[in-house]
Amino acid sequence: MMTPPESRNRYRDELGAERVTTVVIPHCGHALLPEQPAARSATAGNQKGKSMRVPSLKERSPLSVYLEHCRKGELAYQVCTDDNTPVFFPRAVSPVTGSGNLEWRVSKGLGTVHSTTVVYYKNEAPLNVALIDLDEGFRMMSRVEDIDPMQVRIGMRVKVRMHPGNEKQPPYPVFIPLLVEEGSPRRGGGGAGAQNHPGSASHPSLARRGN
Amino acid sequence: MDLERGSVAVVGAAESDLGQVAPDTGIVDLMAQATMRALDDCGLKLSDIDAVLSATTQSRYAPMLLAEYLHIKPKFLDGTFIGGSSFMSHVAHAHAAIQLGICEVAVIAYGSTQRTISRAMASAREYNPFETPYRPFLPASAYALAAARHMHEFGTTREQLAEVAVAARKWALMNPVAWEKEPLTIEQVLNARMVSYPFTVRDCCLVTDGGGAIILTSAVRARTLKKKPAYVLGVGEAWGHTTISNMPNLTVTAAAESGHKAFRMAGLKLSDVNMLSLYDAFTITPILFLEDLGFCPKGEGGRFVADGAIAPGGKLAVNTSGGGLSYCHPGMYGLLVMIEAVRQVRGECGERQVKNCEIALAHGNGGVLSSQCTVLFGSETAL
């Protein structure tokens, strides 16, 4: 929970000092955690004394792990276990914390269209390109299939489907519309957990508007 | 140590040949041509140049190529490449180098033959495993994603986007060297070939050859030269992201930060600015920059540009050259953005001259709304 200075002790007063730790972040606005490295470092806790584990790149690359998951039909992403922040695109080192403590997770594959365009290549059917906000709190480029590209709408709920690719292109995740009946937790509204997710925290429009 | 407001000035400014150049013309031919025209503009000699700054998509060694071509022995070289705003960054870097006494006379030059050799040849796309498989038509699709989001959040319309293109065309018709020569209507913009929704080809910048050069020196030396100096009153550089998938907020650019820095250095307020030269790669970009620089509230850009507000005779003079949309867009347009601002401050723009233009803002954009850089130029009276 981030609060302005005037209300910084509110939760400590309500819940007790043993349950609530207050960390003052200098020069921090109401703004977005990922855009304020100092803020994220502060919320990540005191790193002093911890030795940094920087992973080797001799055996496997972050991209190769991602693609292995794709071949198994899984959309993989990472979480920095130092501060529970989802990380995408895959990296060897976590942004902001610089930590190598990146844990691979498999996304449930449910998300929301954040923005969409339709590309008109000559002599080809129109092609959708979209930015998808995954429910786990990260954003990726993809496209929405099984629907007229012009009918893809911002805010539309979608679910992942692995495109098989071809001899030149490894399998890659695309999305299809999620039928309303299948149901899904509604996002947004700025719940407490949202603070840890750059996907939602850095996209205040989603938090403000919901889906 | 800070950059000193007005301690450095642009003293010479010139375009190379624009539009379409002869087959097999090299990018350095264009840079050298523009450099000699810019020297002629201010009365300095080639041997006066002791700093070369350049960036181009067609070579990794732009400033070194120009130094070799003209046999300049530079004390300072800068090949900073951050897309179309590179040249505004070069102004900041040249300003620092001149102020520190590392060099005295700097040339910032650019050349492109992308129309002649094709855009694909001039600017090879880098493979990105998280974007390339989806085949976005870059950079247009990235800006289209931002525009679509702006339309969704703020009710911006395709007609309002088209207003930007129509205003640019009206200005271009007053610029003898502009590529486009025919009037343009909102309907024509809307009904043109769709490229990446919501952009038709008329929402997208031109694909032309071209280049330019500007010469900078200290304010003290500037006053001894032929033309009225355009003083660098403020400059601000900022970065937001590199790929569109990683843009923190699709409707807010780092222009807010670069503009703030430039205005703070200049000690100016928005109302002091007489004309704006805003990088118009696509019709959404001037809308975003008007908002982020503070000329209208966030989300109001579309309504702000409506009804010819940025066209000749409108409430704010924006992109008087005709912009990247109608005048010239040789791949990276930032240098030409500044040349028009310098000319407006000098009062050299003929029919399209903004009256009593003492302060002009030039804003550069690089990548996919990624790097943002703002420069404020002022006349002697603005000092």
Boltz contact constraints between the chains, C-beta under 6 A:
constraints:
  - contact:
      token1: [A, 35]
      token2: [B, 248]
      max_distance: 6.0
  - contact:
      token1: [A, 63]
      token2: [B, 129]
      max_distance: 6.0
  - contact:
      token1: [A, 89]
      token2: [B, 130]
      max_distance: 6.0
  - contact:
      token1: [A, 115]
      token2: [B, 145]
      max_distance: 6.0
  - contact:
      token1: [A, 115]
      token2: [B, 148]
      max_distance: 6.0
  - contact:
      token1: [A, 115]
      token2: [B, 149]
      max_distance: 6.0
  - contact:
      token1: [A, 115]
      token2: [B, 250]
      max_distance: 6.0
  - contact:
      token1: [A, 116]
      token2: [B, 148]
      max_distance: 6.0
  - contact:
      token1: [A, 117]
      token2: [B, 141]
      max_distance: 6.0
  - contact:
      token1: [A, 117]
      token2: [B, 144]
      max_distance: 6.0
  - contact:
      token1: [A, 117]
      token2: [B, 145]
      max_distance: 6.0
  - contact:
      token1: [A, 117]
      token2: [B, 148]
      max_distance: 6.0
  - contact:
      token1: [A, 117]
      token2: [B, 196]
      max_distance: 6.0
  - contact:
      token1: [A, 117]
      token2: [B, 197]
      max_distance: 6.0
  - contact:
      token1: [A, 118]
      token2: [B, 197]
      max_distance: 6.0
  - contact:
      token1: [A, 119]
      token2: [B, 137]
      max_distance: 6.0
  - contact:
      token1: [A, 119]
      token2: [B, 141]
      max_distance: 6.0
  - contact:
      token1: [A, 119]
      token2: [B, 196]
      max_distance: 6.0
  - contact:
      token1: [A, 120]
      token2: [B, 194]
      max_distance: 6.0
  - contact:
      token1: [A, 129]
      token2: [B, 134]
      max_distance: 6.0
  - contact:
      token1: [A, 129]
      token2: [B, 136]
      max_distance: 6.0
  - contact:
      token1: [A, 129]
      token2: [B, 141]
      max_distance: 6.0
  - contact:
      token1: [A, 131]
      token2: [B, 145]
      max_distance: 6.0
  - contact:
      token1: [A, 141]
      token2: [B, 131]
      max_distance: 6.0
  - contact:
      token1: [A, 141]
      token2: [B, 134]
      max_distance: 6.0
  - contact:
      token1: [A, 141]
      token2: [B, 245]
      max_distance: 6.0
  - contact:
      token1: [A, 143]
      token2: [B, 134]
      max_distance: 6.0
  - contact:
      token1: [A, 154]
      token2: [B, 152]
      max_distance: 6.0
  - contact:
      token1: [A, 169]
      token2: [B, 133]
      max_distance: 6.0
  - contact:
      token1: [A, 172]
      token2: [B, 133]
      max_distance: 6.0
  - contact:
      token1: [A, 202]
      token2: [B, 248]
      max_distance: 6.0
  - contact:
      token1: [A, 205]
      token2: [B, 153]
      max_distance: 6.0
